[in-house]
Amino acid sequence: MSLKLYTDKTELFECNVALEGAAISDSKLRAVLKFDDKNLMVEGTIDSNGKGNILLPKLKNISKDGEAGLMQLEVIAEDAYFQPYEEAFSVLTSKKAKVESVSTKSVKPKIMIEKIDKSDKHSDFINLLKEMGVTRKQMINNKKSFRSILYTYYREANLNEKFDSFYNMVIGRI
């Protein structure tokens, strides 16, 4: 039987320890995981009934999926050292994700060119005046006030045409 250890989860190794001539309460238990190029020692515990527990850690930074080795148990009872058990182990990863390429496409950037009609460049402003209920008659009757408002817009919009041309165009389209 081969023991399975994991890169991504801890495992509890349980065993029964029986000693003759030494007290269990004064004994220690440890596992030595022997790989080809390294060893890992893990301390365990033995309860008063002789049940041994060793919590084997995640081996993510220690080993790789598929690697194998030998685990040896060591018992140190008072002044005596025993190596009563050994078992082969393999390292696995319990959770895996695999991505397989189905297809790839080269995507060319799309360029959109939108022609701006110069006669229509003020349509948003004119539509706003219409939505506010401004009529041509109101603009002509209140020429001084509307001229001042249009001049402020003209200056803020940094328009390249002459103000009088802009003013006449707005009056003509309202």
DABELRA-V752761 format. One record per residue. N is the residue number from 0. PSI is psi in radians with two decimals (none if undefined). OMEGA is omega in whole degrees, -180 to 180 (NA if undefined). NEAR is the number of other ideal C-beta (glycine too) atoms within 8 Angstrom. Layout:
n:psi:omega:near
N:PSI:OMEGA:NEAR
N:PSI:OMEGA:NEAR
//
This chain:
n:psi:omega:near
0:2.39:180:3
1:2.31:180:7
2:2.45:179:10
3:2.14:175:8
4:2.78:-171:12
5:2.60:176:13
6:-0.38:-171:11
7:0.20:174:8
8:2.68:180:6
9:2.69:179:8
10:2.45:176:9
11:2.06:176:8
12:2.19:-180:12
13:2.50:178:6
14:2.88:175:10
15:2.26:-179:6
16:2.21:176:12
17:2.25:-180:5
18:2.54:174:11
19:2.27:176:4
20:0.07:179:3
21:2.63:-179:10
22:2.37:178:8
23:-0.60:-177:11
24:-0.41:179:5
25:0.28:-175:7
26:2.74:178:14
27:2.63:180:9
28:2.40:175:15
29:2.70:177:12
30:2.45:175:14
31:2.02:177:12
32:2.00:-177:14
33:2.05:175:8
34:3.08:178:10
35:-0.68:-172:4
36:0.09:-178:3
37:2.87:176:6
38:2.56:177:7
39:2.18:179:9
40:2.29:-179:8
41:2.16:180:12
42:2.54:177:8
43:-3.04:179:13
44:2.69:174:8
45:2.16:179:11
46:3.10:-175:7
47:-0.32:178:5
48:-0.02:179:4
49:0.19:178:11
50:2.16:-180:10
51:2.43:177:13
52:2.29:175:10
53:2.10:178:15
54:1.86:-178:10
55:2.18:-172:11
56:2.97:171:7
57:2.40:-176:8
58:0.36:-174:11
59:-0.86:-177:6
60:0.05:-177:3
61:-0.67:-174:7
62:2.95:180:9
63:2.75:176:6
64:2.28:178:7
65:-0.25:180:7
66:2.66:-179:9
67:2.89:179:7
68:-2.86:-178:12
69:2.26:176:9
70:2.26:176:14
71:2.35:175:10
72:2.42:177:15
73:2.38:175:11
74:2.23:177:13
75:1.93:-177:9
76:1.96:-177:12
77:-1.90:-178:7
78:0.24:-178:2
79:2.55:-180:7
80:2.29:179:6
81:2.60:174:8
82:1.33:-169:9
83:-0.09:-172:5
84:2.46:171:7
85:2.62:-178:7
86:2.48:176:9
87:2.60:176:9
88:2.76:173:13
89:2.61:-178:11
90:2.26:-180:14
91:2.93:171:10
92:2.17:-175:8
93:-0.52:-180:7
94:2.20:-179:5
95:2.61:174:5
96:2.41:-180:4
97:2.32:178:4
98:2.27:180:4
99:2.27:-180:4
100:2.24:179:5
101:-0.86:177:3
102:2.80:175:4
103:2.55:179:4
104:2.48:173:4
105:2.31:-177:4
106:2.15:179:4
107:2.44:179:4
108:2.52:178:4
109:2.36:178:4
110:2.21:178:4
111:2.31:177:4
112:2.19:-179:4
113:2.12:179:4
114:2.26:179:4
115:2.09:178:6
116:2.05:-176:6
117:-0.51:-180:5
118:-0.26:-176:4
119:0.10:-174:7
120:-0.28:180:7
121:0.24:-175:10
122:-0.65:179:7
123:-0.74:180:6
124:-0.74:-180:10
125:-0.72:177:11
126:-0.62:177:8
127:-0.77:178:8
128:-0.73:180:10
129:-0.75:179:9
130:-0.55:179:6
131:-0.03:177:6
132:0.30:179:5
133:2.27:180:9
134:2.85:178:7
135:-0.71:-179:7
136:-0.77:178:6
137:-0.71:-179:9
138:-0.69:-179:13
139:-0.72:-180:8
140:-0.50:-180:6
141:0.85:-173:8
142:-0.79:-175:8
143:-0.81:-179:6
144:-0.82:-178:7
145:-0.61:178:11
146:-0.72:179:9
147:-0.75:179:8
148:-0.81:-180:8
149:-0.62:180:12
150:-0.67:178:9
151:-0.80:178:8
152:-0.79:-179:9
153:-0.79:-178:11
154:-0.78:-179:7
155:-0.62:-180:6
156:-0.17:178:7
157:0.91:-177:5
158:2.59:-176:6
159:-0.12:179:3
160:2.90:179:6
161:2.58:-177:5
162:-0.75:-179:9
163:-0.66:177:6
164:-0.76:179:8
165:-0.84:-179:13
166:-0.84:-180:11
167:-0.64:178:8
168:-0.77:180:9
169:-0.81:179:14
170:-0.71:-178:10
171:-0.46:-175:6
172:-0.18:179:7
173:none:NA:11
//
